[in-house]
Amino acid sequence: MKTKFLMFAVVMMMGFVFTNVYGQHKKDKKQACEKKEMADVDASKLPQNAQDFLAKYFPGDDIIKVKADGRLMEFEVKLGSDSEVEFSRDGQWKEVKSNDGIKVMAGDAFPMAILQYVKTNYPSNSILQIERCPFGYEIEINTQPNDTELYFDNDGNYLTKEQIKSMKKQPKK
């Protein structure tokens, strides 16, 4: 009886140790995937599409710093106006953070309907951040005391958080 109990205890202990080690490995692997190793690069390394985007929407704004993710070749650009723009490897904008530069992009870089929605529903607030997402766009507006996130599809139609959640549950084609 003692032997069975001892073997049971050893098996349980091994299972506990394996579960903890495997869980930690999975956690470490996830953190490694999420962590971007960014390095400073020369602005000339930016893809031409990114350079054109900056010249069009942030004319005369100095590029202060460019960082690149060597593995994915994504770029983060810090501008003199305190604006920040993230680009994909092909130079398409992924995210823009700016206190004053986002509204000039409307109608060209993203649907005008988004700007109209914000003007109508939040007339005294401005867009601080816009990000391209699989479902369309996520924007952040400056509402006090906290900023507000709004979601839109690719055509600029407002989406509720419930609609976003249901989209995430749908199987990918």
C-alpha positions in Angstrom: 0.0 0.0 0.0 2.9 2.4 0.9 4.5 1.6 -2.5 1.3 2.4 -4.4 0.9 5.7 -2.5 4.6 6.6 -3.0 4.3 5.9 -6.8 1.1 7.9 -7.0 2.8 10.8 -5.2 5.8 10.6 -7.6 3.6 10.6 -10.7 1.5 13.5 -9.4 4.7 15.5 -8.6 6.1 14.8 -12.1 2.8 15.9 -13.6 2.9 19.1 -11.6 6.5 19.8 -12.5 5.9 19.1 -16.2 2.8 21.3 -16.3 4.7 24.2 -14.7 7.7 23.8 -17.0 5.5 23.5 -20.1 3.4 26.5 -19.0 6.4 28.7 -18.4 7.9 27.6 -21.8 4.7 28.6 -23.5 4.6 31.9 -21.7 8.2 32.7 -22.6 7.6 31.7 -26.2 4.5 34.0 -26.4 6.4 36.9 -24.9 9.3 36.4 -27.3 6.8 36.6 -30.2 5.2 39.7 -28.9 8.5 41.5 -28.1 9.8 43.5 -31.0 13.6 43.9 -31.2 13.9 47.4 -32.7 17.1 48.9 -33.9 17.8 52.5 -35.2 18.3 52.7 -38.9 18.8 55.5 -41.4 15.7 57.1 -42.8 16.8 56.2 -46.3 16.0 52.6 -45.3 12.3 53.4 -45.3 10.4 51.9 -48.2 9.5 54.5 -50.9 5.8 54.2 -50.1 6.6 55.2 -46.5 8.7 58.1 -47.6 5.9 59.3 -49.9 3.3 59.0 -47.1 5.4 61.1 -44.8 6.1 63.7 -47.5 2.4 63.9 -48.3 0.8 63.9 -44.8 3.6 65.4 -42.7 5.3 67.8 -45.1 8.2 69.7 -43.5 8.1 67.6 -40.4 11.6 66.4 -39.5 12.3 62.7 -39.1 13.8 62.4 -35.6 14.3 58.6 -35.4 13.6 55.5 -37.5 13.6 52.1 -35.9 13.2 48.8 -37.8 12.3 45.3 -36.6 14.9 43.2 -38.3 12.9 40.1 -38.3 9.7 41.5 -39.8 11.1 44.6 -41.3 8.5 46.8 -39.8 9.3 50.5 -39.2 8.6 53.0 -36.5 9.1 56.6 -37.3 9.3 59.4 -34.8 8.7 62.9 -36.1 9.6 66.3 -34.8 6.0 67.2 -34.2 5.8 64.3 -31.7 3.8 62.3 -34.3 4.7 58.6 -34.7 4.0 56.4 -37.7 4.4 52.6 -38.0 4.8 51.1 -41.5 4.8 47.5 -42.8 7.7 46.1 -44.7 6.2 47.4 -48.0 5.8 50.9 -46.7 2.0 50.8 -46.0 1.0 52.7 -42.8 -0.2 50.5 -40.0 -0.6 53.0 -37.2 -0.4 56.8 -36.8 -0.3 58.7 -33.5 -0.5 62.5 -33.8 -2.1 65.4 -32.0 -2.9 67.2 -35.2 -1.9 65.3 -38.3 -4.5 62.6 -38.6 -7.4 64.6 -39.9 -5.5 65.6 -43.1 -5.3 61.9 -44.0 -9.1 61.5 -44.2 -10.6 60.6 -47.5 -7.3 59.4 -48.9 -5.5 57.2 -46.3 -8.8 56.2 -44.6 -12.5 56.7 -45.2 -13.9 60.2 -44.8 -16.9 58.7 -43.0 -14.6 58.1 -40.0 -13.8 61.8 -39.7 -17.4 62.7 -40.2 -18.5 60.3 -37.5 -16.1 61.8 -35.0 -17.1 65.4 -36.0 -20.8 64.6 -35.5 -20.6 62.5 -32.3 -17.5 64.1 -30.6 -17.4 67.6 -32.0 -14.9 69.0 -29.5 -12.5 66.0 -29.7 -9.9 65.0 -32.1 -8.4 61.8 -33.4 -5.2 61.0 -31.5 -4.4 57.6 -33.1 -5.6 55.4 -36.0 -4.6 51.9 -36.6 -5.4 49.5 -39.4 -6.9 46.2 -38.1 -8.2 43.0 -39.8 -11.7 44.4 -39.6 -11.0 47.9 -40.6 -9.8 50.7 -38.3 -9.4 51.4 -34.6 -9.2 55.0 -33.6 -8.6 56.7 -30.3 -10.0 60.1 -29.6 -9.2 62.5 -26.8 -12.1 62.4 -24.4 -11.6 63.4 -20.8 -10.7 61.9 -18.3 -9.9 58.9 -20.5 -9.4 58.5 -24.2 -12.1 56.6 -26.1 -11.6 53.9 -28.7 -13.9 53.6 -31.7 -14.0 50.9 -34.4 -14.9 51.1 -38.0 -15.0 48.7 -41.0 -13.1 49.3 -44.2 -15.8 51.5 -45.5 -15.9 53.8 -42.5 -19.0 52.3 -40.9 -19.0 52.5 -37.1 -18.7 49.1 -35.4 -19.7 48.3 -31.8 -17.4 46.2 -29.5 -20.0 43.4 -29.8 -19.6 43.4 -33.6 -15.9 43.3 -33.2 -16.1 40.3 -30.8 -18.4 38.4 -33.2 -16.0 39.1 -36.1 -13.1 37.6 -34.1 -15.1 34.5 -33.4 -15.9 33.8 -37.1 -13.7 31.2 -38.7 -11.1 32.6 -41.2 -11.7 31.7 -44.8 
